[in-house]
Amino acid sequence: MARIEVRIDDDVKQKAVAELAKHQITLSAFVKAQVATVSSLLFNAKCRTK
C-alpha cells in the first residue's frame, strides 16, 4: 500500500475533520475515496480513447 503525505494549514485540516465527522467519515477515508475516484475516472477515460 502506498503512502501519501501532504502539508495543509492546521485551520483547514480542523475544519475538514469537523465537517467530515458530521458524516462519520475520517479524513483518511475521504482522501482514499477521492484518490480512488480520480484513478477510476482516468482509467475509464483511457479505455474510451482506445
C-alpha positions in Angstrom: 0.0 0.0 0.0 1.3 3.5 -0.9 1.6 6.4 1.5 0.6 10.0 0.6 1.8 12.9 2.7 0.5 16.5 2.3 1.0 19.7 4.2 -2.0 21.9 4.8 -2.8 24.7 7.2 -3.9 23.4 10.6 -7.1 25.5 10.4 -8.1 23.9 7.0 -7.5 20.4 8.4 -9.5 21.1 11.6 -12.4 22.4 9.5 -12.3 19.4 7.2 -12.1 16.9 10.0 -15.0 18.6 11.8 -17.2 18.6 8.6 -16.4 15.0 7.8 -17.1 13.9 11.3 -20.7 15.1 10.9 -21.0 12.4 8.2 -19.0 9.8 10.2 -16.1 9.9 7.7 -12.4 10.1 8.7 -10.1 12.4 6.8 -8.1 9.3 5.7 -11.2 7.5 4.4 -12.2 10.6 2.5 -8.8 11.1 0.8 -8.7 7.4 -0.1 -12.1 7.6 -1.7 -11.1 10.7 -3.7 -7.9 9.2 -5.0 -9.8 6.0 -6.0 -12.4 8.1 -7.8 -9.8 10.0 -9.8 -8.0 6.8 -10.6 -11.2 5.2 -11.8 -12.1 8.3 -13.9 -8.7 8.4 -15.6 -8.8 4.6 -16.3 -12.2 4.9 -17.8 -11.2 7.8 -19.9 -8.2 5.9 -21.3 -10.4 2.9 -22.1 -12.8 5.1 -24.1 -10.0 6.6 -26.2 -8.7 3.2 -27.4 
